[in-house]
Amino acid sequence: MTKVLVYNQDGQKVGEKQLKPEIFKVEVKPEIIWRVVTAMRHNARLPWAHTKTRAEVRGGGKKPWRQKGTGRARHGSIRSPLWVGGGITFGPRSDRNYSKKVNKKIRRQALLMSLSDKAANNNIVVLENLQLPEIKTKPLFQMLQNLGYRCGKKTENKDKAKTKENKIKDVKILIMTDKKDDKVQKSARNIAGVNVTAANNLNLIKILEHKMLIVTSQALAALEKIYK
């Protein structure tokens, strides 16, 4: 079984945690992850582009001029595709369907593969507990710095960054709680590169977009209960 270190909010190691192999030790198949991500992107796409045909363009009910005797080309409507302001031939339509079907088992498998990849590359950190007294960015920002991550701002002195902050990493972080926590979620909105999600609302694209995954011990238990 895969072991991960458990930290408190001060960045101190307080123990170890065994990760379930059914969730965090699944064989990673990039083609399955790609398939699910592509389907999710397509299902989120809306067909906004819409052009009108000559039947939908307003006006043009009267023949512009008589059929013969004028010397001009014959026309039946000013809303013909040949005219400026007329209908569009073979243009994009809003009734187009971009959705793709992916089986539920495949979606679940891709999510577990992404979690297993995080565990295999040591990109998972377990927090003993995450509690904020109020909605405020500073305590959460300080906690991330205690864990060794620099988010939202860069160090001005490069020499200082090499000496004192050589262990600090500037990466995108996804914090996972056991349930929706407004204090944590709203406190993280001001920190660039940091997002918060709940265990029951985990998303494959969110996992892939963030390099580090910080999980509370309660969220880990909830995750194991959902995907056991």
PAZAPA-4460 file (N, C-alpha, C; in steps of 0.05 Angstrom, whole numbers, plus 32768, in hexadecimal, padded with zeros to 4 digits):
% residues 228
    n_x    n_y    n_z   ca_x   ca_y   ca_z    c_x    c_y    c_z   seq   type   mol
   8011   7FE8   8000   8000   8000   8000   8011   8019   8000     1      M     A
   8008   802E   7FF3   8016   8047   7FF1   8014   8056   800B     2      T     A
   802A   8061   8014   802A   8071   802D   802E   808E   8026     3      K     A
   8020   80A0   8034   8025   80BD   8031   8028   80C9   804C     4      V     A
   8037   80DF   804E   803B   80EC   8067   8023   80FE   806E     5      L     A
   801D   8100   8087   8007   8111   8091   8013   8129   809F     6      V     A
   8009   8141   8098   8013   815A   80A3   7FFC   8168   80B1     7      Y     A
   8004   8179   80C4   7FF0   818B   80D0   7FF1   81A6   80C2     8      N     A
   7FE2   81B9   80CB   7FE0   81D3   80BD   7FFA   81E4   80C1     9      Q     A
   800B   81DC   80D4   8024   81EA   80D8   803A   81DE   80C7    10      D     A
   8034   81CA   80B7   8048   81BE   80A5   8059   81A9   80B3    11      G     A
   8051   819F   80CA   8060   818B   80D9   8055   816F   80D3    12      Q     A
   8067   815C   80D1   805F   8140   80CC   8054   8134   80E5    13      K     A
   803C   8129   80E3   802F   811D   80FA   802A   80FF   80F7    14      V     A
   8031   80F4   80E1   802D   80D7   80DD   802D   80CF   80C0    15      G     A
   8023   80B7   80BB   8021   80AC   80A0   8005   80A1   809C    16      E     A
   7FFE   809F   8082   7FE4   8095   807B   7FE6   8081   8065    17      K     A
   7FD8   806B   8068   7FD8   8056   8053   7FC1   805D   803F    18      Q     A
   7FC8   805E   8025   7FB5   8063   8010   7FAA   8049   8005    19      L     A
   7F91   8048   8000   7F84   8030   7FF6   7F8E   802A   7FDA    20      K     A
   7F98   8012   7FD4   7FA1   800C   7FB9   7F8B   800B   7FA4    21      P     A
   7F72   8007   7FAD   7F5C   8007   7F9A   7F57   8023   7F8E    22      E     A
   7F61   8038   7F9C   7F5D   8053   7F93   7F77   8060   7F8A    23      I     A
   7F8C   805B   7F98   7FA5   8069   7F94   7FBC   8058   7F87    24      F     A
   7FB5   8040   7F7F   7FC9   802F   7F72   7FBD   8021   7F5A    25      K     A
   7FAE   8030   7F4A   7FA2   8025   7F31   7FB5   8029   7F1A    26      V     A
   7FB6   8016   7F08   7FC8   8019   7EF1   7FBF   8030   7EDF    27      E     A
   7FD1   8042   7ED9   7FCA   805A   7ECA   7FCC   8054   7EAC    28      V     A
   7FB6   805A   7E9E   7FB5   8057   7E81   7FAE   8072   7E75    29      K     A
   7FC1   8080   7E6A   7FBD   809B   7E60   7FA6   809D   7E4B    30      P     A
   7FA2   8088   7E3B   7F8E   8089   7E26   7F72   808A   7E32    31      E     A
   7F6E   807E   7E49   7F53   807F   7E57   7F4F   809A   7E62    32      I     A
   7F63   80A6   7E6F   7F61   80C1   7E7A   7F5B   80D5   7E63    33      I     A
   7F6A   80D2   7E4D   7F66   80E4   7E36   7F49   80E2   7E2C    34      W     A
   7F3F   80C9   7E2B   7F24   80C5   7E20   7F0F   80D2   7E32    35      R     A
   7F12   80D0   7E4C   7EFF   80DC   7E5E   7F01   80FA   7E5E    36      V     A
   7F19   8105   7E5E   7F1D   8122   7E5E   7F11   812E   7E44    37      V     A
   7F15   8120   7E2D   7F0A   812A   7E14   7EEC   812A   7E15    38      T     A
   7EE0   8115   7E20   7EC3   8114   7E22   7EB8   812A   7E35    39      A     A
   7EC6   812F   7E4B   7EBD   8144   7E5D   7EBF   815F   7E50    40      M     A
   7ED4   8164   7E41   7ED6   817E   7E33   7EC0   8181   7E1E    41      R     A
   7EBA   816C   7E10   7EA5   816D   7DFB   7E8A   8171   7E08    42      H     A
   7E85   8163   7E1E   7E6B   8165   7E2B   7E66   8181   7E37    43      N     A
   7E7C   818F   7E3E   7E79   81AA   7E49   7E76   81BF   7E33    44      A     A
   7E7A   81B7   7E1A   7E7A   81CA   7E04   7E5D   81CF   7DFB    45      R     A
   7E57   81E9   7DF7   7E3C   81F1   7DEE   7E3D   81FC   7DD2    46      L     A
   7E2B   81F5   7DC1   7E2B   81FF   7DA5   7E20   821B   7DA3    47      P     A
   7E30   822F   7DAA   7E27   824A   7DAA   7E24   8255   7D8E    48      W     A
   7E36   824E   7D7B   7E35   8259   7D60   7E1B   8250   7D52    49      A     A
   7E0D   8263   7D47   7DF3   825C   7D3A   7DEF   8270   7D23    50      H     A
   7DEC   8266   7D0B   7DE6   8277   7CF4   7DC9   8271   7CEB    51      T     A
   7DBD   8285   7CDE   7DA2   8282   7CD4   7DA2   827B   7CB6    52      K     A
   7D90   826A   7CB0   7D8C   8263   7C94   7D7A   8279   7C87    53      T     A
   7D76   8276   7C6C   7D65   828A   7C5E   7D48   8289   7C68    54      R     A
   7D40   8273   7C74   7D25   8271   7C7E   7D22   827F   7C99    55      A     A
   7D38   8284   7CA7   7D37   8290   7CC2   7D3E   82AE   7CC2    56      E     A
   7D4B   82B8   7CAD   7D52   82D4   7CAC   7D39   82E4   7CA7    57      V     A
   7D37   82FB   7CB5   7D20   830C   7CB3   7D1F   831B   7C98    58      R     A
   7D07   831D   7C8D   7D03   832D   7C74   7D04   831B   7C5C    59      G     A
   7D05   8328   7C45   7D08   831A   7C2B   7CEF   830D   7C21    60      G     A
   7CD7   8316   7C2A   7CBF   8309   7C21   7CB6   8311   7C05    61      G     A
   7CC1   8328   7BFC   7CB9   8332   7BE2   7CCF   832E   7BCE    62      K     A
   7CC7   8327   7BB6   7CDB   8324   7BA1   7CE8   833F   7B9B    63      K     A
   7D03   8341   7B9B   7D0F   835B   7B98   7D09   836A   7B7E    64      P     A
   7D07   835C   7B68   7CFF   8368   7B4F   7CF2   8352   7B3E    65      W     A
   7CE6   835A   7B28   7CD8   8346   7B17   7CEC   8333   7B0A    66      R     A
   7CE2   831D   7B02   7CF3   8307   7AF8   7D01   830F   7ADE    67      Q     A
   7CF3   831C   7ACC   7CFF   8321   7AB2   7CFE   833F   7AAB    68      K     A
   7D0E   8347   7A99   7D0C   8362   7A8E   7D1D   8377   7A9B    69      G     A
   7D2A   8372   7AB1   7D3A   8386   7ABF   7D58   8385   7AB7    70      T     A
   7D60   836F   7AAB   7D7D   836C   7AA4   7D8D   8362   7ABC    71      G     A
   7D81   8360   7AD3   7D90   8356   7AEA   7D8B   8338   7AEF    72      R     A
   7D9B   832C   7AFF   7D98   8310   7B05   7D7E   830C   7B15    73      A     A
   7D72   82F5   7B10   7D58   82EF   7B1D   7D5D   82E7   7B3B    74      R     A
   7D4C   82F2   7B4C   7D4D   82EC   7B69   7D31   82EB   7B73    75      H     A
   7D2E   82D9   7B87   7D14   82D6   7B93   7D12   82E2   7BAF    76      G     A
   7D29   82E7   7BBC   7D29   82F1   7BD8   7D44   82FF   7BDE    77      S     A
   7D43   8315   7BEC   7D5C   8322   7BF4   7D69   8313   7C0C    78      I     A
   7D5D   82FF   7C16   7D68   82EF   7C2C   7D75   82D5   7C22    79      R     A
   7D79   82D4   7C08   7D88   82BD   7BFD   7DA5   82BE   7C06    80      S     A
   7DB2   82A7   7C08   7DCF   82A7   7C11   7DE1   82B6   7BFE    81      P     A
   7DD7   82BD   7BE6   7DE8   82CD   7BD3   7DE9   82EA   7BDB    82      L     A
   7DD6   82F3   7BEC   7DD4   830F   7BF3   7DE2   8315   7C0D    83      W     A
   7DED   832D   7C10   7DF7   8336   7C2A   7DE0   8339   7C3D    84      V     A
   7DE3   832D   7C55   7DCD   832D   7C69   7DBA   8316   7C65    85      G     A
   7DC0   8305   7C52   7DAE   82EE   7C4D   7DB5   82D7   7C60    86      G     A
   7DA8   82C0   7C5A   7DAD   82A8   7C6A   7DC9   829D   7C65    87      G     A
   7DD2   828C   7C77   7DEC   827F   7C75   7DE9   8262   7C6D    88      I     A
   7DF9   825A   7C5A   7DF8   823E   7C51   7E0D   822D   7C60    89      T     A
   7E04   8217   7C6B   7E15   8204   7C7A   7E25   8211   7C90    90      F     A
   7E19   8224   7C9E   7E26   8231   7CB5   7E23   8221   7CCE    91      G     A
   7E30   8229   7CE4   7E2E   821A   7CFE   7E12   821E   7D09    92      P     A
   7E08   8208   7D15   7DED   8209   7D20   7DEE   8201   7D3E    93      R     A
   7DDC   820C   7D4E   7DDC   8207   7D6B   7DD1   81EB   7D72    94      S     A
   7DC6   81DD   7D5F   7DBB   81C3   7D65   7DD1   81AD   7D63    95      D     A
   7DEA   81B5   7D5F   7DFF   81A1   7D5E   7E05   8196   7D79    96      R     A
   7E0A   817C   7D7A   7E0F   816E   7D94   7E2C   8166   7D95    97      N     A
   7E3B   8171   7DA9   7E57   816A   7DAC   7E5C   8154   7DC1    98      Y     A
   7E47   814C   7DCE   7E4B   8139   7DE5   7E56   811E   7DDC    99      S     A
   7E65   8112   7DEF   7E70   80F7   7DEA   7E69   80E6   7E03   100      K     A
   7E62   80CE   7DFD   7E5A   80BC   7E13   7E73   80AC   7E1D   101      K     A
   7E76   80AB   7E38   7E8A   809B   7E44   7E7D   808C   7E5B   102      V     A
   7E83   8072   7E5C   7E76   8061   7E71   7E7F   806B   7E8D   103      N     A
   7E6D   8066   7EA0   7E72   806E   7EBC   7E8B   8061   7EC7   104      K     A
   7E8F   8047   7EC1   7EA6   8039   7ECB   7EC0   8045   7EC0   105      K     A
   7EC0   804D   7EA7   7ED7   8059   7E9B   7EDE   8074   7EA8   106      I     A
   7EC9   8084   7EAE   7ECD   809E   7EBB   7ED9   809A   7ED7   107      R     A
   7ECE   8087   7EE5   7ED8   8081   7F00   7EF5   8077   7EFF   108      R     A
   7EFB   8066   7EEC   7F16   805B   7EE9   7F2A   8071   7EE3   109      Q     A
   7F22   8084   7ED2   7F34   809A   7ECB   7F3A   80AC   7EE3   110      A     A
   7F26   80B0   7EF4   7F29   80C0   7F0D   7F3D   80B2   7F20   111      L     A
   7F39   8098   7F23   7F4B   8089   7F35   7F68   8088   7F2A   112      L     A
   7F6A   8087   7F0F   7F85   8088   7F03   7F93   80A2   7F08   113      M     A
   7F84   80B8   7F07   7F90   80D2   7F0C   7F99   80D5   7F2A   114      S     A
   7F8A   80C9   7F3C   7F92   80C9   7F58   7FAA   80B7   7F5D   115      L     A
   7FAB   80A1   7F4F   7FC1   808E   7F51   7FDB   809B   7F46   116      S     A
   7FD8   80AB   7F31   7FEF   80B9   7F26   7FFA   80CD   7F39   117      D     A
   7FE8   80DB   7F47   7FF1   80EE   7F5C   8000   80E0   7F72   118      K     A
   7FF6   80C9   7F7A   8003   80BA   7F90   801E   80AF   7F87   119      A     A
   801F   80A6   7F6E   8038   809A   7F64   804E   80AF   7F62   120      A     A
   8047   80C8   7F5D   805B   80DD   7F59   805E   80EE   7F72   121      N     A
   8054   80E4   7F89   8056   80F3   7FA3   804A   810F   7FA2   122      N     A
   8034   8112   7F94   8026   812B   7F91   800D   812D   7FA2   123      N     A
   800C   811C   7FB7   7FF5   811D   7FCA   8000   8123   7FE6   124      I     A
   7FF3   8136   7FF3   7FF9   813D   800E   7FE0   813A   801F   125      V     A
   7FE2   812D   8036   7FCB   8128   8047   7FCD   813B   805F   126      V     A
   7FB8   814A   8064   7FB7   815C   807B   7FA7   814F   8092   127      L     A
   7FB2   8151   80AA   7FA4   8145   80C1   7F89   8152   80C5   128      E     A
   7F88   816C   80C1   7F6F   817B   80C3   7F72   8196   80B6   129      N     A
   7F5C   81A1   80AC   7F5D   81BB   80A0   7F45   81CB   80AA   130      L     A
   7F4B   81DD   80BD   7F35   81EE   80C8   7F3F   820A   80C8   131      Q     A
   7F2E   821C   80BE   7F33   8239   80BE   7F1F   8246   80D0   132      L     A
   7F28   8258   80E2   7F16   8266   80F4   7F02   8278   80E6   133      P     A
   7F0B   8283   80CF   7EFA   8296   80C1   7F02   8296   80A3   134      E     A
   7EF3   82A4   8093   7EF9   82A6   8076   7F0F   82BB   8073   135      I     A
   7F28   82B1   8070   7F3F   82C3   806E   7F54   82B4   805F   136      K     A
   7F61   82C3   804C   7F75   82B7   803B   7F8F   82B1   8049   137      T     A
   7F97   82C2   805B   7FB2   82C0   8068   7FB7   82A6   8076   138      K     A
   7FA5   829B   8087   7FAA   8281   8094   7FAE   826A   8080   139      P     A
   7F9E   826A   806B   7FA1   8255   8057   7FBB   8258   8048   140      L     A
   7FC2   8271   8041   7FDB   8276   8033   7FF3   826E   8044   141      F     A
   7FF1   8273   805E   8007   826C   8070   8009   824E   8073   142      Q     A
   7FF3   8240   8073   7FF3   8223   8075   8001   8217   805C   143      M     A
   7FFC   8221   8045   8008   8218   802C   8027   821D   802D   144      L     A
   802E   8233   8038   804B   8239   803A   8058   8226   804E   145      Q     A
   8049   821F   8064   8054   820C   8077   8059   81F1   806B   146      N     A
   8048   81EA   8058   804B   81D0   804A   8060   81D1   8034   147      L     A
   806A   81E9   802E   8080   81EC   801A   8077   81F4   7FFF   148      G     A
   8060   8202   7FFD   8056   820B   7FE3   8053   8229   7FE3   149      Y     A
   805C   8235   7FCD   8059   8252   7FC9   8044   8257   7FB4   150      R     A
   802E   8263   7FBD   8017   8267   7FAB   8010   8285   7FAB   151      C     A
   8008   828F   7F94   7FFD   82A9   7F92   8011   82C0   7F8F   152      G     A
   802A   82BC   7F98   803E   82D1   7F95   805A   82C5   7F93   153      K     A
   806C   82D4   7F87   8087   82CB   7F83   809A   82D9   7F96   154      K     A
   80B0   82CD   7F9C   80C4   82D9   7FAE   80D4   82EE   7F9E   155      T     A
   80D7   8305   7FAA   80E5   831B   7F9B   8103   8316   7F9A   156      E     A
   810F   830D   7FB0   812C   8309   7FB1   8132   82EC   7FA8   157      N     A
   813F   82E9   7F91   8145   82CF   7F87   8159   82C0   7F98   158      K     A
   816D   82CE   7FA3   8181   82C1   7FB4   8174   82B6   7FCD   159      D     A
   8161   82C5   7FD8   8153   82BC   7FF0   8142   82A3   7FE9   160      K     A
   8137   82A3   7FD2   8127   828C   7FC9   8138   8273   7FC7   161      A     A
   8151   8276   7FBF   8163   825F   7FBC   816C   8254   7FD6   162      K     A
   816F   8266   7FEA   817A   825E   8004   8164   8255   8018   163      T     A
   8153   8268   801F   8140   8263   8034   8127   8254   802A   164      K     A
   811F   8258   8011   8106   824C   8007   810C   8238   7FF1   165      E     A
   8122   822A   7FF3   8128   8217   7FDE   8115   81FF   7FDD   166      N     A
   8105   81FB   7FF2   80F2   81E4   7FF3   80D6   81ED   7FEB   167      K     A
   80D3   8207   7FE6   80B8   8211   7FDF   80B3   820D   7FC2   168      I     A
   809C   8201   7FBB   8095   81FB   7F9F   807E   820C   7F97   169      K     A
   807F   8217   7F7F   806A   8228   7F74   805A   8217   7F60   170      D     A
   8045   820A   7F6A   8035   81F8   7F59   8017   81FD   7F5D   171      V     A
   8007   81F3   7F4B   7FEA   81F4   7F4E   7FE1   81DF   7F62   172      K     A
   7FCF   81E7   7F74   7FC7   81D5   7F8A   7FA9   81D2   7F8B   173      I     A
   7FA0   81B9   7F8E   7F84   81B3   7F92   7F80   81A9   7FAF   174      L     A
   7F70   81B7   7FBE   7F6B   81AF   7FDA   7F50   81A0   7FDA   175      I     A
   7F50   8189   7FE6   7F37   8179   7FE7   7F2E   8176   8004   176      M     A
   7F15   817E   8009   7F09   817B   8023   7EF4   8165   8022   177      T     A
   7EEB   815C   803A   7ED7   8146   803A   7EBC   8150   8030   178      D     A
   7EB5   8169   8035   7E9C   8175   802C   7EA1   8192   8026   179      K     A
   7E8D   819F   801B   7E90   81BB   8013   7E96   81CC   802C   180      K     A
   7EAC   81DB   802B   7EB4   81EC   8041   7EB7   8209   8036   181      D     A
   7EA4   821A   803D   7EA4   8235   8033   7EBC   8245   803D   182      D     A
   7EC5   8240   8055   7EDC   824F   8060   7EF5   8249   8050   183      K     A
   7EFA   8230   804A   7F12   8228   803B   7F0F   8231   801E   184      V     A
   7EF8   822D   8013   7EF3   8233   7FF6   7EF6   8251   7FF1   185      Q     A
   7EEA   8262   8002   7EEB   827E   7FFE   7F06   828A   8005   186      K     A
   7F14   827D   8018   7F2F   8287   8020   7F43   8281   8009   187      S     A
   7F3E   826D   7FF9   7F51   8265   7FE4   7F4C   8275   7FCA   188      A     A
   7F36   8284   7FC9   7F30   8292   7FAF   7F45   82A7   7FA9   189      R     A
   7F52   82B2   7FBD   7F66   82C7   7FB8   7F82   82BD   7FB3   190      N     A
   7F86   82A3   7FB4   7FA0   8297   7FB0   7FA2   828B   7F94   191      I     A
   7FB4   8296   7F84   7FB6   828C   7F68   7FC0   8270   7F68   192      A     A
   7FB4   825F   7F57   7FBD   8244   7F53   7FB2   8230   7F68   193      G     A
   7FA0   8239   7F7A   7F96   8228   7F8F   7F77   8226   7F8B   194      V     A
   7F6D   820E   7F8B   7F50   8209   7F89   7F48   81F4   7F9E   195      N     A
   7F2F   81F5   7FA5   7F24   81E3   7FBA   7F0D   81D3   7FAE   196      V     A
   7F0B   81BA   7FB6   7EF5   81A9   7FAD   7EEE   8196   7FC4   197      T     A
   7ED6   818A   7FC2   7ECD   8177   7FD6   7ED1   815B   7FCB   198      A     A
   7ED3   8147   7FDD   7ED9   812C   7FD5   7EC2   8120   7FC3   199      A     A
   7EA9   8129   7FC9   7E93   811E   7FB9   7E8F   812E   7F9F   200      N     A
   7EA0   8142   7F9A   7E9D   8152   7F82   7EB8   8152   7F72   201      N     A
   7EC7   813C   7F75   7EE1   813A   7F69   7EDE   8139   7F4A   202      L     A
   7EF0   8147   7F3D   7EEE   8149   7F20   7F09   8141   7F13   203      N     A
   7F09   8131   7EFE   7F21   8128   7EF1   7F32   813F   7EE7   204      L     A
   7F25   8152   7EDA   7F33   8168   7ECD   7F40   8179   7EE3   205      I     A
   7F32   817D   7EFA   7F3E   818C   7F10   7F58   817F   7F1A   206      K     A
   7F57   8165   7F1C   7F6E   8156   7F26   7F86   815A   7F13   207      I     A
   7F80   8158   7EF9   7F96   815A   7EE5   7FA1   8176   7EE3   208      L     A
   7F90   818A   7EE8   7F99   81A6   7EE5   7FAB   81AF   7EFC   209      E     A
   7FAB   81A0   7F13   7FBB   81A8   7F2A   7FD0   8192   7F2F   210      H     A
   7FE8   819B   7F34   7FFE   8188   7F39   7FFC   817B   7F54   211      K     A
   7FF6   818B   7F69   7FF5   8180   7F84   7FD8   817D   7F8D   212      M     A
   7FD4   8168   7F9D   7FBA   8163   7FA8   7FBD   8161   7FC6   213      L     A
   7FB1   8174   7FD4   7FB2   8175   7FF2   7F97   816B   7FFC   214      I     A
   7F97   8155   800B   7F7F   8147   8014   7F7E   8147   8032   215      V     A
   7F68   814E   803D   7F65   814C   805A   7F5F   812E   8061   216      T     A
   7F65   8127   8079   7F61   810B   8081   7F43   8103   8080   217      S     A
   7F32   8117   8086   7F15   8111   8084   7F0D   810E   8066   218      Q     A
   7F19   811E   8054   7F13   811B   8038   7F1D   8101   802D   219      A     A
   7F34   80F8   8037   7F3F   80DE   802E   7F2C   80C7   8036   220      L     A
   7F21   80C9   804F   7F0E   80B4   8057   7EF5   80B5   8047   221      A     A
   7EEB   80CD   8040   7ED4   80D0   8030   7ED9   80C5   8013   222      A     A
   7EF1   80CA   8009   7EF8   80C1   7FEE   7EF9   80A3   7FED   223      L     A
   7F04   8096   8002   7F05   8079   8003   7EEA   806D   8006   224      E     A
   7ED8   807C   8013   7EBC   8072   8016   7EAD   8073   7FFC   225      K     A
   7EB2   8088   7FEC   7EA4   808C   7FD3   7EAE   8078   7FBE   226      I     A
   7EC9   8076   7FBC   7ED4   8065   7FA7   7EE0   804B   7FB1   227      Y     A
   7ED4   8040   7FC6   7EDE   8027   7FD1   7ED9   8010   7FBD   228      K     A
***
